[in-house]
Amino acid sequence: MSIRAESQVAKERERHVGEVHTRLTITNRADEIRATSGLIREVEVRTITLDDVLVDTGATTLCLPQDLVEALGLQLLEEVSVATATGITTARVYEDAKLSLYGRTGTFDCIALPEGTQPLLGVIPLERLGLEPDLQNQRLRVLPDHGRQTYILAPSPIIY
């Protein structure tokens, strides 16, 4: 390996130290429901797989660039005020983004970001899916979902 190539590899490692990136699939849950009801064909269900989503514990929920929100056909739920590093601004919240990763699935709201922005996976989906960032190994850790070690908590007593 040349000195230039080694330097580039070192820069790549340095840039990603302490970051966790993941692959996830996002499906329009409303499309899935329409397909199950026979209103659209299964092949019409909009879904995308992203290979480089940044796990961001400073973000509340899933955040996707506007062009991906549009490609998925997610429906606008509301506009909300959000706190950013540069101050308070308004953001659009979309609904019915079904996430699938590490064998777990859940449906979440999604905040639209400007086009070209890095997709982010925030703490609400992470907690709900039983995933936590392992910064040392730069990956997500899957928490147990059964037995005495389950991450799922509920009040007692539960009525069935």
Salt bridges, closest charged atoms under 4 A:
GLU12 OE2 - ARG15 NH2 2.20
GLU12 OE1 - HIS16 NE2 3.81
GLU19 OE1 - HIS16 ND1 3.18
GLU19 OE1 - HIS21 NE2 2.83
ASP31 OD1 - ARG34 NH2 2.49
ASP31 OD2 - ARG46 NE 2.75
GLU32 OE1 - ARG29 NH1 3.03
GLU32 OE1 - LYS98 NZ 3.19
GLU44 OE1 - ARG41 NE 3.52
ASP51 OD1 - ARG23 NE 2.94
ASP52 OD1 - HIS21 ND1 2.70
GLU79 OE2 - ARG92 NE 3.39
GLU132 OE2 - ARG141 NE 2.85
ASP134 OD2 - ARG139 NH2 3.61
ASP134 OD2 - ARG141 NH1 3.43
ASP145 OD2 - ARG104 NH2 3.71
ASP145 OD1 - HIS146 ND1 3.02
